[in-house]
């Protein structure tokens, strides 16, 4: 069984590949991966969505997020409007029909590429990849108070050196 470091590397590599599938699909739809992330976030988190919440979700500066959204508005992907009846108006981001079509197209193309990649892997590699993602991102969520599982505790072992994971 692979150690935690190998699982982390495998999971991170897969997630970067998945991002690349969606980035290529975005480019094929005359959009950027950043624009796709905005469309996806607005669709999933609330349509309309406050710009402040979008920036927090994207882990971006509010000003940079606002500039990105203004460019996207010029492209007809989103609408920007100020919240009405608010003592402190917030800028709201909403998907346009075109933005919804682009989101759907990028998602479908990205998922198709992901599926083709996963199907191209040998069965044992698919299982290993699924285990890596499960271990690195989901393990311990069912019992948050339990701490790291026996498999992922970091210890010092004579053959792997300080900080090596034990299985």
C-alpha positions as CSV (number, residue, x, y, z in Angstrom):
1,X,0.0,0.0,0.0
2,X,1.3,3.4,-0.9
3,X,2.4,5.8,1.9
4,X,0.6,9.1,2.5
5,X,3.1,11.1,0.5
6,X,2.6,9.0,-2.6
7,X,-1.1,9.3,-2.1
8,X,-0.9,13.1,-1.7
9,X,1.2,13.3,-4.8
10,X,-1.1,11.1,-6.8
11,X,-4.2,13.0,-5.7
12,X,-2.7,16.4,-6.3
13,X,-1.5,15.3,-9.8
14,X,-5.0,14.0,-10.7
15,X,-6.7,17.2,-9.5
16,X,-4.2,19.3,-11.6
17,X,-5.1,17.1,-14.6
18,X,-8.8,17.6,-14.0
19,X,-8.3,21.4,-13.9
20,X,-6.4,21.1,-17.2
21,X,-9.3,19.2,-18.8
22,X,-11.6,22.1,-17.9
23,X,-9.0,24.8,-18.8
24,X,-8.7,23.2,-22.3
25,X,-12.5,23.0,-22.6
26,X,-12.8,26.7,-21.5
27,X,-10.2,27.7,-24.2
28,X,-12.2,25.8,-26.8
29,X,-15.2,27.9,-25.8
30,X,-13.3,31.2,-26.0
31,X,-13.1,31.5,-22.2
32,X,-10.4,31.2,-19.6
33,X,-10.2,28.7,-16.7
34,X,-10.7,31.7,-14.3
35,X,-13.9,32.6,-16.1
36,X,-15.1,29.1,-15.9
37,X,-14.5,29.1,-12.1
38,X,-16.6,32.2,-11.8
39,X,-19.4,30.8,-13.8
40,X,-19.3,27.5,-11.8
41,X,-19.2,29.4,-8.5
42,X,-22.1,31.6,-9.3
43,X,-24.2,28.7,-10.6
44,X,-23.5,26.6,-7.5
45,X,-23.4,29.2,-4.7
46,X,-26.2,31.4,-5.7
47,X,-27.4,33.2,-8.7
48,X,-27.1,36.1,-8.1
49,X,-24.1,36.0,-5.8
50,X,-22.5,38.9,-3.9
51,X,-19.1,39.8,-5.4
52,X,-17.6,39.7,-1.9
53,X,-18.7,36.0,-1.4
54,X,-17.4,35.1,-4.9
55,X,-14.0,36.6,-4.1
56,X,-13.9,34.7,-0.8
57,X,-14.8,31.4,-2.6
58,X,-12.2,32.0,-5.3
59,X,-9.6,33.0,-2.7
60,X,-9.0,36.2,-4.6
61,X,-8.8,39.9,-3.8
62,X,-12.1,41.6,-4.2
63,X,-10.7,44.3,-6.5
64,X,-9.2,41.6,-8.8
65,X,-12.4,39.6,-8.7
66,X,-14.4,42.8,-9.6
67,X,-12.1,43.5,-12.6
68,X,-12.5,39.9,-13.8
69,X,-16.2,40.2,-13.5
70,X,-16.3,43.5,-15.4
71,X,-14.4,41.8,-18.3
72,X,-16.9,38.9,-18.1
73,X,-19.8,41.3,-18.2
74,X,-18.4,42.9,-21.4
75,X,-18.2,39.4,-22.9
76,X,-21.9,38.8,-22.1
77,X,-21.2,36.0,-19.6
78,X,-22.5,37.6,-16.5
79,X,-24.6,40.6,-15.4
80,X,-23.5,42.9,-12.6
81,X,-26.0,44.9,-10.6
82,X,-26.2,46.5,-7.2
83,X,-28.4,45.0,-4.5
84,X,-31.5,47.0,-4.0
85,X,-33.0,48.0,-0.6
86,X,-29.7,47.6,1.2
87,X,-28.1,50.2,3.5
88,X,-24.7,49.1,2.1
89,X,-25.3,48.0,-1.5
90,X,-23.4,44.9,-2.6
91,X,-22.4,44.2,-6.1
92,X,-24.3,41.1,-7.3
93,X,-23.0,38.7,-10.0
94,X,-25.6,36.8,-12.1
95,X,-25.2,34.4,-15.0
96,X,-26.6,35.5,-18.4
97,X,-28.1,33.0,-20.8
98,X,-24.9,33.0,-22.7
99,X,-22.9,32.4,-19.5
100,X,-25.2,29.4,-18.7
101,X,-24.6,28.0,-22.2
102,X,-20.8,28.4,-21.9
103,X,-20.8,26.9,-18.4
104,X,-22.7,23.9,-19.6
105,X,-20.5,23.4,-22.7
106,X,-17.2,23.7,-20.8
107,X,-18.5,21.3,-18.1
108,X,-19.6,18.7,-20.6
109,X,-16.4,18.9,-22.6
110,X,-14.2,18.8,-19.4
111,X,-16.1,15.8,-18.0
112,X,-15.8,14.0,-21.3
113,X,-12.0,14.5,-21.3
114,X,-11.8,13.4,-17.6
115,X,-13.8,10.3,-18.4
116,X,-11.6,9.4,-21.4
117,X,-8.5,9.9,-19.2
118,X,-9.9,7.7,-16.4
119,X,-11.0,5.0,-18.8
120,X,-7.5,5.0,-20.4
121,X,-6.0,3.9,-17.0
122,X,-5.4,0.3,-16.2
123,X,-8.0,-1.0,-13.6
124,X,-5.4,-1.2,-10.8
125,X,-4.3,2.4,-11.5
126,X,-8.0,3.6,-11.4
127,X,-8.4,1.9,-8.0
128,X,-5.1,3.4,-6.8
129,X,-6.2,6.9,-7.9
130,X,-9.6,6.6,-6.2
131,X,-7.9,5.4,-3.0
132,X,-5.4,8.3,-3.2
133,X,-8.2,10.9,-3.6
134,X,-10.3,9.3,-0.9
135,X,-7.5,9.1,1.6
136,X,-6.1,12.6,1.0
137,X,-9.4,14.5,0.8
138,X,-12.1,12.5,2.6
139,X,-10.5,10.3,5.2
140,X,-11.5,11.3,8.7
141,X,-14.6,13.3,7.7
142,X,-17.0,10.6,9.1
143,X,-15.4,11.0,12.5
144,X,-13.8,14.4,12.8
145,X,-12.9,13.9,16.5
146,X,-10.9,10.7,15.8
147,X,-7.9,12.5,14.3
148,X,-5.7,10.9,11.6
149,X,-6.3,7.3,10.9
150,X,-3.7,4.6,11.6
151,X,-2.8,4.7,7.9
152,X,-2.0,8.4,7.7
153,X,-0.3,9.1,11.0
154,X,3.2,10.5,10.4
155,X,5.9,8.8,12.4
156,X,9.6,8.2,12.4
157,X,10.5,4.9,10.9
158,X,14.0,3.5,10.5
159,X,13.6,2.6,6.8
160,X,11.8,5.8,5.7
161,X,13.3,8.5,8.0
162,X,11.6,11.2,10.0
163,X,8.1,12.3,9.0
164,X,7.5,9.2,6.9
165,X,3.9,7.8,6.8
166,X,3.2,4.4,8.1
167,X,0.7,2.0,6.6
